[in-house]
Amino acid sequence: MLKLTTGTAILACSILLMDLALLVQGSNQVPTLLQKLQSVQHTNEAAEKLLKLANSDSKVREELVVQLAPILDKGPQDPAQPWTNAMHLAGELKITEAAAPLAKWIRFNTGTGALSLSREAGLVDYPAGQALVQIGDSAVPALVEVLNRGNVYERWNAAYALNLIGSAQAKTALRDHLKRETDSTMRDFIQKSLG
C-alpha cells in the first residue's frame, strides 16, 4: 500500500511540475507572440496562441492588459489585419483598459462589401465597435465620451454599440445622451432602441 501511495504522490508532483513549466513557458512566449501579432505573416497564428494562453494563464492575460492598449492606440497600419487582431483579442478577453483606445478608433471600417443598415447597426465592419460591445458595461464610459465629443459618424457607432450592449447602464447612457443629440435621425434611433 505504501508503494502505491508513494508512486501516486510522485506522479502528482510530476504533473504539477509540468503544469508549472507550461505556465512559465506561456508567460515567456508573450513578448515573441506580441511581435508576431504585429507581423502580417504571423498575426493570425499569434492571435490564436495569445488568446489560448490568456484564457488559461492569468499572468499572460495581465501582460496583455498592459501591452495591447499601446498597440491599439497607434491605430491601423497597412495592412490592418495585425491591428484588427489586437482589437479582437482585447474584445474577446474583455480588457477594460483597452476601451479608451478602442473608442478612439470606433469609426474605423474594415468592410469591403455592400453597405446595409443591418451591417452598420451590428457594427459588422467595425472591429473596434465589436470589441467594445464584447467588453460590455466596462466600455460604457468610453462610449459615452464618444457620444459627448465625437463627430456624427462616431456618435452613430457609439449609439449602435450601446444598443448592442443592451444593459441597464448602456440604456441609461443612451437616455442621457438623447437630450443632447443634434442629429434627428439618431434621436429617433435612440428612442426606438429604448422602447
Helices and strands as residue ranges (DSSP letters): H 2-37, H 43-56, H 58-74, H 81-92, G 96-98, H 99-104, H 117-121, H 127-135, G 136-139, H 140-149, H 152-165, H 168-178, H 184-194
